[in-house]
Amino acid sequence: MSPSRTQAYRRVIKTLHDLGPAKLQPSEQDRIRTAADSLIFCVDLFADDGARDALRDSERLCETLVESGRWQRATAMQLAADVRSCGPVLEVELEAA
């Protein structure tokens, strides 16, 4: 766990505390928290199906919040980015052309 991941986790929890009760149903808050919790302890996102599924679910939720008009796109995308940042950095090897 790195300091940047810890900071991202704190931002997610702060968002849930500040906006959650007014802007999210309890089950939606749980989905975001589950994703952040799964990711903060994840070592390898490629090998951790549960963390990967939780991340996808949280991203779908953020998109649904925007599509329904409940959240502004910028707010939802910031939350999605913070949740994603709770997890390990994805190392992608690029093949030489």
ZANU-685623 format. One record per atom (N, C-alpha, C): residue in three letters; x, y, z. Coordinates in steps of 0.02 Angstrom, whole numbers, plus 32768, in hexadecimal, padded with zeros to 4 digits. Layout:
% residues N
ALAXYZ/...
//
This chain:
% residues 97
MET802B7FC58000/MET800080008000/MET802D803E8000/SER801E806B7FD4/SER804780A77FCD/SER802380E37FEB/PRO804881197FF8/PRO802881558012/PRO7FF281717FE2/SER7FFE816C7FA1/SER7FCC81877F71/SER7F8C815D7F74/ARG7F92811C7F7C/ARG7F5780F17F82/ARG7F3181017FC2/THR7F56810C7FF8/THR7F37811D8038/THR7F12815F8033/GLN7F3081908012/GLN7F1081D18009/GLN7ED181CA7FDF/ALA7ED381A17FAB/ALA7E9881967F81/ALA7E6081767FAB/TYR7E7281467FD4/TYR7E4181267FFF/TYR7E208159802E/ARG7E498184804A/ARG7E2E81B98076/ARG7DFE81E78051/ARG7E0E81F78012/ARG7DE182217FEA/ARG7D9E81FE7FDE/VAL7DA081BD7FD1/VAL7D6281977FC6/VAL7D3881998006/ILE7D57818B803E/ILE7D32818A807E/ILE7D1781CF808D/LYS7D3D8203807F/LYS7D258248808B/LYS7CE98257805E/THR7CED8243801F/THR7CB5824E7FF1/THR7C77822A800B/LEU7C7F81EB8021/LEU7C4681C6803B/LEU7C2981E88079/HIS7C55820380A3/HIS7C3E822580DF/HIS7C1B826780CE/ASP7C38828D80A0/ASP7C1E82CF8090/ASP7BE082CD8064/LEU7BE082A28031/LEU7BAA82A08000/LEU7B7D82638007/GLY7B98822E8021/GLY7B7581EF8022/GLY7B2F81F1803F/PRO7B26820A807B/PRO7AE382088099/PRO7AAE822D8070/ALA7AC28263804F/ALA7A91828A802A/ALA7A8B82747FE1/LYS7AC082597FC5/LYS7AC1824C7F7D/LYS7AC482027F69/LEU7ACE81D67F9A/LEU7AD3818E7F8B/LEU7AA781657FB9/GLN7A8981337F9D/GLN7A6481037FC6/GLN7A9780DB7FEF/PRO7A8280BF8029/PRO7AB180988051/PRO7AD3805F8029/SER7AAD803E7FFE/SER7ACB80087FD6/SER7AFF80227FA5/GLU7AF4805F7F8C/GLU7B25807D7F5E/GLU7B6480907F84/GLN7B5C80AA7FC0/GLN7B9680BA7FEA/GLN7BBE807A7FF7/ASP7B9B80448005/ASP7BBC80048012/ASP7BE37FEC7FD6/ARG7BC87FF57F9B/ARG7BEA7FDF7F5D/ARG7C2B80067F54/ILE7C2980477F5F/ILE7C6680707F59/ILE7C99805C7F8E/ARG7C8280547FCC/ARG7CAF80418002/ARG7CCE7FFD7FF6/THR7CA67FCE7FDD/THR7CC07F8B7FCE/THR7CF77F8E7F9A/ALA7CED7FB77F66/ALA7D207FBE7F33/ALA7D607FDC7F4F/ALA7D5980117F76/ALA7D9480317F93/ALA7DB880017FC2/ASP7D937FDE7FEC/ASP7DB17FAE801A/ASP7DD47F767FF5/SER7DB57F5C7FC1/SER7DD37F267F9A/SER7E137F3C7F78/LEU7E127F797F5E/LEU7E4C7F927F39/LEU7E867FA57F65/ILE7E777FC17FA0/ILE7EAE7FD87FCB/ILE7EDA7F9D7FE1/PHE7EBC7F627FE7/PHE7EE17F277FFC/PHE7EF77EFB7FC2/CYS7EE87F0F7F86/CYS7EF87EE87F4A/CYS7F427EF17F38/VAL7F627EB97F27/VAL7FA87EBB7F12/VAL7FAD7EBA7EC6/ASP7F837E927EA6/ASP7F867E897E5E/ASP7F3E7E887E43/LEU7F2B7EBD7E22/LEU7EE77EC47E09/LEU7ED77E8F7DD4/PHE7F097E787DB0/PHE7EFE7E457D7D/PHE7EED7E027D9D/ALA7F067DF67DD9/ALA7EFC7DB67DFB/ALA7EC27DB67E2D/ASP7EA87DF17E3D/ASP7E757DF67E71/ASP7E317E057E50/ASP7E0C7DCF7E42/ASP7DCB7DD67E21/ASP7D9A7E007E4A/GLY7D9B7DF77E8B/GLY7D6C7E1C7EB6/GLY7D787E677EB4/ALA7DB77E7B7EB8/ALA7DC77EC27EB5/ALA7DB77EDF7E71/ARG7DC67EB97E3D/ARG7DB87ED07DF9/ARG7D6D7ED87DEE/ASP7D467EA87E06/ASP7CFD7EAB7DFF/ASP7CE17EE67E27/ALA7CFB7EF17E63/ALA7CE47F297E8C/ALA7CF47F6B7E6C/LEU7D2E7F707E4D/LEU7D417FAD7E29/LEU7D117FBA7DEF/ARG7D047F877DC7/ARG7CD57F8F7D8F/ARG7C907FA47DA7/ASP7C797F857DDE/ASP7C387F957DFA/ASP7C357FDE7E10/SER7C697FF67E31/SER7C6A803B7E48/SER7C6B806B7E0D/GLU7C8E805A7DD8/GLU7C8F80857D9D/GLU7C4C80867D7A/ARG7C2A804C7D77/ARG7BE6804B7D5A/ARG7BB780757D85/LEU7BBD80717DC6/LEU7B9380987DF3/LEU7B9E80E37DE6/CYS7BDC80F87DE1/CYS7BEA813F7DD4/CYS7BCB81557D92/GLU7BCF812C7D60/GLU7BB1813D7D1F/GLU7B6581417D25/THR7B4781137D4A/THR7AFF81137D54/THR7AE981527D79/LEU7B1081677DAA/LEU7B0081A47DCF/LEU7AFE81E17DA1/VAL7B2B81E37D71/VAL7B2C821A7D40/VAL7AF082157D11/GLU7AE681D97CF5/GLU7AB181CF7CC4/GLU7A6C81DE7CE2/SER7A6481D07D22/SER7A2381DC7D43/SER7A1A82257D56/GLY7A4E824D7D51/GLY7A4A82937D63/GLY7A5482A07DAE/ARG7A65826D7DD3/ARG7A6D82757E1B/ARG7AAF82967E2D/TRP7AE3828B7E04/TRP7B2582A77E11/TRP7B3D82CB7DD2/GLN7B6782FD7DDC/GLN7B89831E7DA5/GLN7BC182F07D8E/ARG7BD082F17D4E/ARG7C0382C57D32/ARG7C4782D07D55/ALA7C5A830D7D61/ALA7C9C831A7D7F/ALA7CA282FA7DC4/THR7C6D82FF7DEC/THR7C6E82E27E2F/THR7C7282967E2C/ALA7C4A82787E01/ALA7C4A822F7DFB/ALA7C8C82157DDF/MET7CA882387DAE/MET7CE782217D91/MET7D2182297DC3/GLN7D1D825D7DEE/GLN7D5082657E21/GLN7D4C822C7E54/LEU7D0F82197E67/LEU7D0881E17E95/LEU7D2181A17E75/ALA7D1081967E36/ALA7D27815A7E13/ALA7D7481587E0F/ALA7D9281917E02/ALA7DDB81957DFE/ALA7DFA81887E42/ASP7DDC81A27E77/ASP7DF681967EBA/ASP7DF0814C7ECD/VAL7DB8812D7EBD/VAL7DB180E57ECB/VAL7DE680BF7EA5/ARG7DEE80CD7E65/ARG7E2180AB7E3C/ARG7E6680B47E59/SER7E7480F07E74/SER7EB680FF7E90/SER7EC480DC7ED2/CYS7E9180BE7EEF/CYS7E9B80957F2B/CYS7EC180557F1B/GLY7EBE80407EDD/GLY7EDD80017EC8/GLY7F24800A7EAF/PRO7F437FD17EA0/PRO7F877FD47E86/PRO7F8A7FF17E41/VAL7FC2800F7E30/VAL7FCD802A7DEE/VAL7FD37FEF7DBE/LEU7FB07FF47D87/LEU7FB37FC07D55/LEU7FF17FCA7D29/GLU801C7F997D2A/GLU80587F9B7D01/GLU80487F7B7CBF/VAL804E7FA07C8A/VAL803F7F867C47/VAL807F7F8A7C1E/GLU80937F507C03/GLU80CE7F4F7BD8/GLU80B97F607B91/LEU80DD7F8E7B73/LEU80D07FA07B2E/LEU81027F7B7B02/GLU80E87F5C7ACE/GLU81137F397A9F/GLU81317F6B7A6E/ALA816F7F617A5D/ALA81907F8D7A2D/ALA81727F8079E8/ALA816A7FB579C4/ALA814B7FB07981/ALA817A7F91794F/
//
